[in-house]
């Protein structure tokens, strides 16, 4: 009988896209899109990163709020 390898715990993601960040913060997706727009008149105070055309939020920054 072969030995089964114990499952490794799933790694938690560090960067979250806008829909997941909006759900975590309890705000609308459109609110985050408006705040991260390059032409935004009211930019977000939450740091975010643009990687390959995607807007990502660091979970560490979201937890500080």
Phi, psi and omega in degrees: 000124182288147178281139178269136177282137176294141181289139176279142178295143180295135178288136177282144179285146177264325182250134183241139176287172185304313181300319180290322179294320179296318178296318180296318183277342182079030177240171180281155178298319182297325177301315180290320178298318180295321182286338181261357179297142180294333181262016184295133176279337178234080181294154180291149174272356179272126178293143177216166181233143173257117181232114179058036180086352178263146176259121184235144178247137177281130182299330179296321178290323180292327180290336181287341184280000000 
